[in-house]
Amino acid sequence: MKLKVRVKDKGHNITDLGENSKIIDLKRTIQTLTGVPPSLQELKVGYPPRICNAGDHETLTSAGIQNGEVIIFTELSEVVKPPTAKPPTVKPPTINPPPTINPPATNKPKKSDNYNLLKNEIISVPANDGFVILREMEDDNSCLFRAIERSKNEVQRLRQIVIDSIKNDPITYSDVFLGRPRNEYCSWIAQKNSWGGGIETSILASHYKTEICSVDVKTGRIDRFGQGKYDQRVYVIYSGIHYDSIAYTPLLNASPEFDQTIFSPSDETFLTAVLEVANKMRQLHKYTYTTDFTIRCDQCKKGLKGEQEALQHATETGHTNFKEYEI
């Protein structure tokens, strides 16, 4: 399992625990990171963040802790310790964790390499104790893969998952379904300048056993891939020729590494907030639909009209930065 523990304004990745690991194993790992014993740890999980009241010997899975979970850690004060605690002279210290065990501050900016965040254009909606926020992905033809995986280094692996799925299921992914010969399609999607779309989203939903909801900015339509099949969900925002990610963050100025991106399909409150984010984008006209508008390539200034011209231009030149204009 991949877990993230938020300690004040810093994050720690935990990768050495599995679904059958126990809560006490998690707490001992956190103790190694923070110096705080299990008896003084309060853990919050899920959306909205809720205190984890699971017993120390319950498994992470039975406690509702999923792969990719962001765990919010708080050190409890001595006054809330059980009454059987030893005298103060032998109690564990409650001082803040030594700074030397936290990642150096100089390493933090590296996380931003995964995102093209516009700090002055944050689009968010308050939700419970935090915010549902738009995380903008780079305009490099791999935005769909980044929006789903949230990692620049995983893009090619996701493309390979798509290729393997197509090759292993010729009945579902026939030449007719793909719109071109299967081998040709596989060669095309392997290229870094090839855009992902509905086919790729469907395959990745099946691979990760996660419902992927793509919210259309212009219409508010929700395309659900894997609907009703899985017990977790992620969201992406589609603005015509680009995909961005949706996340829950405890603070607007928190690093994206604290984001929660996996949610319960039954959480209608979060779905409502996601639709509000899409509505804000629509009001700001942050979408480009090439079937409706004339556009110009902002890299070579060539005027284009219609989706096919835009796709052809992107394929031939690798250009992906388009802007609308009126004739």
PEHU-V399864 format. One record per pair of residues at least 12 apart in sequence whose ideal C-beta (glycine too) atoms are under 8 Angstrom apart, sorted by the first residue. I is the first residue (numbers start at 1). J is the second residue. If there is no record, write none. Layout:
# PEHU-V399864
i=I j=J
i=I j=J
This chain:
# PEHU-V399864
i=1 j=14
i=1 j=15
i=1 j=17
i=1 j=18
i=1 j=19
i=1 j=21
i=1 j=60
i=1 j=65
i=1 j=67
i=1 j=69
i=2 j=14
i=2 j=15
i=2 j=67
i=2 j=68
i=3 j=15
i=3 j=17
i=3 j=26
i=3 j=65
i=3 j=67
i=3 j=68
i=3 j=69
i=3 j=70
i=3 j=71
i=4 j=69
i=4 j=70
i=4 j=71
i=4 j=257
i=4 j=258
i=5 j=30
i=5 j=33
i=5 j=70
i=5 j=71
i=5 j=72
i=5 j=73
i=6 j=70
i=6 j=71
i=6 j=72
i=6 j=73
i=6 j=250
i=6 j=258
i=7 j=33
i=7 j=34
i=7 j=73
i=7 j=97
i=7 j=102
i=9 j=254
i=10 j=102
i=10 j=103
i=11 j=255
i=11 j=257
i=11 j=258
i=12 j=33
i=12 j=103
i=14 j=26
i=14 j=29
i=16 j=29
i=17 j=29
i=17 j=60
i=18 j=60
i=19 j=59
i=19 j=60
i=19 j=61
i=19 j=67
i=20 j=59
i=20 j=60
i=20 j=61
i=21 j=59
i=21 j=60
i=22 j=56
i=22 j=57
i=22 j=58
i=22 j=59
i=22 j=60
i=23 j=52
i=23 j=54
i=23 j=55
i=23 j=56
i=23 j=57
i=23 j=58
i=23 j=59
i=23 j=60
i=23 j=63
i=24 j=38
i=24 j=56
i=24 j=57
i=26 j=43
i=26 j=60
i=26 j=65
i=26 j=71
i=27 j=41
i=27 j=43
i=27 j=56
i=30 j=43
i=30 j=73
i=33 j=97
i=33 j=101
i=34 j=73
i=34 j=75
i=34 j=97
i=34 j=101
i=35 j=93
i=35 j=97
i=35 j=98
i=35 j=101
i=36 j=73
i=36 j=75
i=36 j=92
i=36 j=97
i=37 j=92
i=38 j=56
i=39 j=81
i=39 j=82
i=39 j=85
i=39 j=92
i=40 j=75
i=40 j=76
i=40 j=78
i=40 j=81
i=40 j=92
i=40 j=94
i=41 j=73
i=41 j=74
i=41 j=75
i=41 j=76
i=42 j=73
i=42 j=74
i=42 j=75
i=42 j=76
i=43 j=71
i=43 j=72
i=43 j=73
i=43 j=74
i=44 j=71
i=44 j=72
i=44 j=74
i=45 j=63
i=45 j=64
i=45 j=65
i=45 j=69
i=45 j=70
i=45 j=71
i=45 j=72
i=46 j=64
i=46 j=69
i=47 j=128
i=47 j=248
i=47 j=260
i=47 j=263
i=47 j=264
i=47 j=267
i=47 j=270
i=48 j=127
i=48 j=128
i=48 j=129
i=48 j=130
i=49 j=72
i=49 j=128
i=49 j=129
i=49 j=130
i=49 j=250
i=52 j=64
i=52 j=65
i=52 j=71
i=66 j=232
i=66 j=262
i=67 j=262
i=68 j=261
i=68 j=262
i=69 j=260
i=69 j=262
i=70 j=258
i=70 j=259
i=70 j=260
i=72 j=250
i=75 j=94
i=75 j=96
i=77 j=94
i=78 j=91
i=78 j=94
i=108 j=255
i=111 j=255
i=111 j=256
i=111 j=257
i=112 j=256
i=113 j=152
i=114 j=146
i=114 j=150
i=114 j=151
i=114 j=152
i=114 j=256
i=115 j=135
i=115 j=136
i=115 j=137
i=115 j=138
i=115 j=256
i=116 j=136
i=116 j=137
i=116 j=138
i=116 j=139
i=117 j=135
i=117 j=136
i=117 j=256
i=118 j=136
i=122 j=134
i=122 j=252
i=123 j=277
i=123 j=280
i=123 j=281
i=123 j=284
i=123 j=286
i=124 j=249
i=124 j=252
i=124 j=277
i=125 j=273
i=125 j=276
i=125 j=277
i=125 j=280
i=127 j=248
i=127 j=269
i=127 j=270
i=127 j=273
i=128 j=269
i=129 j=250
i=130 j=248
i=130 j=249
i=130 j=250
i=130 j=251
i=131 j=248
i=131 j=249
i=131 j=250
i=131 j=251
i=131 j=252
i=132 j=246
i=132 j=247
i=132 j=248
i=132 j=270
i=132 j=273
i=132 j=274
i=132 j=276
i=132 j=277
i=133 j=246
i=133 j=247
i=133 j=248
i=133 j=249
i=133 j=252
i=133 j=259
i=133 j=277
i=134 j=237
i=134 j=244
i=134 j=245
i=134 j=246
i=134 j=277
i=134 j=281
i=135 j=147
i=135 j=150
i=135 j=244
i=135 j=245
i=135 j=246
i=135 j=247
i=135 j=256
i=135 j=259
i=136 j=244
i=137 j=242
i=137 j=243
i=137 j=244
i=137 j=245
i=138 j=152
i=139 j=242
i=139 j=320
i=139 j=321
i=140 j=192
i=140 j=320
i=141 j=192
i=141 j=193
i=141 j=194
i=141 j=195
i=141 j=314
i=141 j=318
i=141 j=320
i=142 j=155
i=142 j=192
i=142 j=196
i=143 j=242
i=143 j=243
i=143 j=244
i=144 j=195
i=144 j=196
i=144 j=197
i=144 j=200
i=144 j=201
i=144 j=236
i=144 j=243
i=145 j=158
i=145 j=159
i=145 j=196
i=145 j=200
i=146 j=243
i=146 j=245
i=147 j=236
i=147 j=237
i=147 j=243
i=147 j=244
i=147 j=245
i=148 j=201
i=148 j=204
i=148 j=212
i=148 j=234
i=148 j=236
i=148 j=245
i=150 j=245
i=150 j=256
i=150 j=259
i=150 j=261
i=155 j=192
i=156 j=192
i=158 j=200
i=158 j=204
i=159 j=189
i=159 j=190
i=159 j=196
i=160 j=190
i=161 j=203
i=161 j=204
i=161 j=207
i=162 j=189
i=162 j=196
i=162 j=199
i=162 j=200
i=162 j=203
i=162 j=204
i=163 j=186
i=163 j=189
i=163 j=190
i=165 j=203
i=165 j=206
i=165 j=207
i=166 j=178
i=166 j=182
i=166 j=185
i=166 j=186
i=166 j=203
i=167 j=182
i=167 j=186
i=170 j=182
i=173 j=185
i=173 j=199
i=178 j=199
i=193 j=314
i=193 j=315
i=193 j=318
i=193 j=320
i=194 j=315
i=195 j=241
i=195 j=311
i=195 j=314
i=196 j=243
i=198 j=214
i=198 j=223
i=198 j=225
i=201 j=214
i=201 j=223
i=201 j=225
i=201 j=236
i=202 j=225
i=202 j=226
i=204 j=225
i=205 j=225
i=205 j=226
i=205 j=230
i=206 j=226
i=209 j=226
i=209 j=229
i=209 j=230
i=209 j=232
i=210 j=226
i=210 j=230
i=210 j=232
i=210 j=233
i=210 j=234
i=210 j=262
i=211 j=224
i=211 j=225
i=211 j=226
i=211 j=227
i=211 j=228
i=211 j=229
i=211 j=230
i=211 j=232
i=211 j=233
i=211 j=234
i=211 j=265
i=212 j=224
i=212 j=225
i=212 j=226
i=212 j=233
i=212 j=234
i=212 j=235
i=212 j=236
i=213 j=225
i=213 j=233
i=213 j=234
i=213 j=235
i=213 j=236
i=213 j=271
i=213 j=274
i=214 j=235
i=214 j=236
i=214 j=237
i=214 j=238
i=214 j=243
i=215 j=235
i=215 j=236
i=215 j=237
i=215 j=238
i=215 j=246
i=215 j=274
i=215 j=275
i=215 j=278
i=216 j=238
i=216 j=278
i=217 j=237
i=217 j=238
i=217 j=239
i=217 j=240
i=217 j=278
i=217 j=281
i=217 j=282
i=217 j=286
i=217 j=287
i=218 j=239
i=218 j=240
i=218 j=282
i=218 j=287
i=218 j=289
i=220 j=275
i=220 j=278
i=220 j=279
i=220 j=282
i=222 j=275
i=223 j=238
i=228 j=265
i=230 j=265
i=231 j=264
i=231 j=265
i=232 j=262
i=232 j=263
i=232 j=264
i=232 j=265
i=233 j=262
i=233 j=263
i=233 j=264
i=233 j=265
i=233 j=267
i=234 j=246
i=234 j=261
i=234 j=262
i=234 j=263
i=235 j=261
i=235 j=263
i=235 j=274
i=237 j=274
i=237 j=277
i=237 j=278
i=237 j=281
i=239 j=281
i=239 j=286
i=239 j=287
i=239 j=288
i=240 j=287
i=240 j=288
i=240 j=289
i=240 j=290
i=241 j=288
i=241 j=289
i=241 j=290
i=241 j=310
i=241 j=320
i=241 j=322
i=242 j=288
i=245 j=261
i=246 j=261
i=246 j=274
i=246 j=277
i=247 j=259
i=247 j=260
i=247 j=261
i=248 j=260
i=248 j=261
i=248 j=263
i=248 j=270
i=288 j=322
i=288 j=323
i=288 j=324
i=290 j=304
i=290 j=305
i=290 j=306
i=290 j=307
i=290 j=309
i=290 j=310
i=290 j=322
i=291 j=306
i=291 j=307
i=293 j=324
i=294 j=324
i=294 j=325
i=294 j=326
i=294 j=327
i=295 j=310
i=295 j=322
i=295 j=323
i=295 j=324
i=295 j=325
i=296 j=322
i=296 j=323
i=296 j=324
i=296 j=325
i=297 j=313
i=297 j=317
i=297 j=319
i=297 j=321
i=297 j=322
i=298 j=321
i=298 j=322
i=298 j=323
i=299 j=317
i=299 j=319
i=299 j=321
i=300 j=317
i=300 j=319
i=303 j=325
i=304 j=322
i=310 j=322
